[in-house]
Amino acid sequence: MRHKTFILGILLIIIVTLFVTNTADAQCAMCKAAVESGNESSGLNKGILYLLLMPYIIVMSMIFMWWRNKKRTDTELQEQKIKEILKDID
């Protein structure tokens, strides 16, 4: 039950951030001039994508470490239960 509410909460946050947005013109004057001139716009777009890459890498690393730790913990719990069952048989 706890996992369902967590997943529902994450989905709700994603939906809210996707559909509740405001238009923003937050470029500095130099960036705006570079984009309007035409030639440097692809470099600016690549720079933005480069800056967006690091948060995704960090989040995916955290998710992977959590998954690996949970998998290890589940395996240890199963082994402990098997040992208890075998103890009861002897």
C-alpha positions as CSV (number, residue, x, y, z in Angstrom):
1,M,0.0,0.0,0.0
2,R,2.8,2.4,0.8
3,H,4.4,1.9,-2.6
4,K,1.2,2.7,-4.3
5,T,0.8,6.0,-2.6
6,F,4.4,6.8,-3.3
7,I,4.0,6.1,-7.0
8,L,0.7,8.0,-7.1
9,G,2.4,11.0,-5.4
10,I,5.3,10.9,-8.0
11,L,2.8,10.8,-10.9
12,L,0.8,13.6,-9.4
13,I,4.0,15.8,-9.1
14,I,4.9,15.0,-12.7
15,I,1.4,15.9,-14.0
16,V,1.3,19.1,-12.1
17,T,4.8,20.2,-13.3
18,L,3.9,19.3,-16.9
19,F,0.6,21.1,-17.1
20,V,1.0,24.0,-14.7
21,T,3.7,26.1,-16.4
22,N,4.2,29.8,-17.1
23,T,5.8,31.3,-20.1
24,A,9.3,32.6,-19.1
25,D,11.6,34.9,-21.0
26,A,14.5,34.4,-18.7
27,Q,17.4,34.8,-21.1
28,C,20.0,37.5,-20.5
29,A,20.4,40.1,-23.2
30,M,23.6,38.5,-24.5
31,C,22.0,35.1,-24.9
32,K,18.9,36.5,-26.5
33,A,21.1,38.4,-29.0
34,A,23.1,35.3,-29.8
35,V,20.0,33.3,-30.5
36,E,18.5,36.0,-32.6
37,S,21.6,36.3,-34.8
38,G,21.2,32.7,-35.9
39,N,24.6,31.1,-36.0
40,E,25.2,30.4,-32.4
41,S,21.8,29.0,-31.6
42,S,22.8,25.4,-32.0
43,G,25.7,25.9,-29.6
44,L,23.4,27.4,-27.0
45,N,21.0,24.5,-27.3
46,K,23.8,22.0,-26.9
47,G,25.0,23.9,-23.8
48,I,21.5,23.8,-22.3
49,L,21.3,20.1,-22.9
50,Y,24.7,19.6,-21.4
51,L,23.6,21.4,-18.2
52,L,20.4,19.4,-18.0
53,L,22.4,16.1,-18.2
54,M,24.0,16.3,-14.8
55,P,20.7,16.3,-12.7
56,Y,19.5,13.3,-14.7
57,I,22.7,11.4,-14.0
58,I,22.5,12.2,-10.3
59,V,18.9,11.1,-10.0
60,M,19.4,7.9,-12.0
61,S,22.5,7.1,-9.9
62,M,20.5,7.5,-6.7
63,I,17.6,5.4,-8.0
64,F,20.1,2.7,-9.1
65,M,21.8,2.7,-5.6
66,W,18.4,2.5,-3.9
67,W,17.3,-0.4,-6.1
68,R,20.6,-2.3,-5.6
69,N,20.4,-1.8,-1.8
70,K,16.7,-2.9,-1.7
71,K,17.5,-6.0,-3.8
72,R,20.3,-6.9,-1.4
73,T,18.1,-6.4,1.6
74,D,15.3,-8.5,0.2
75,T,17.8,-11.3,-0.5
76,E,19.1,-11.2,3.0
77,L,15.6,-11.3,4.5
78,Q,14.7,-14.3,2.3
79,E,17.9,-16.1,3.4
80,Q,17.1,-15.3,7.1
81,K,13.5,-16.7,6.7
82,I,14.9,-19.9,5.0
83,K,17.4,-20.4,7.9
84,E,14.6,-20.0,10.5
85,I,12.4,-22.6,8.6
86,L,15.3,-25.0,8.4
87,K,16.0,-24.5,12.1
88,D,12.4,-25.3,12.9
89,I,12.7,-28.5,10.9
90,D,15.8,-29.7,12.7
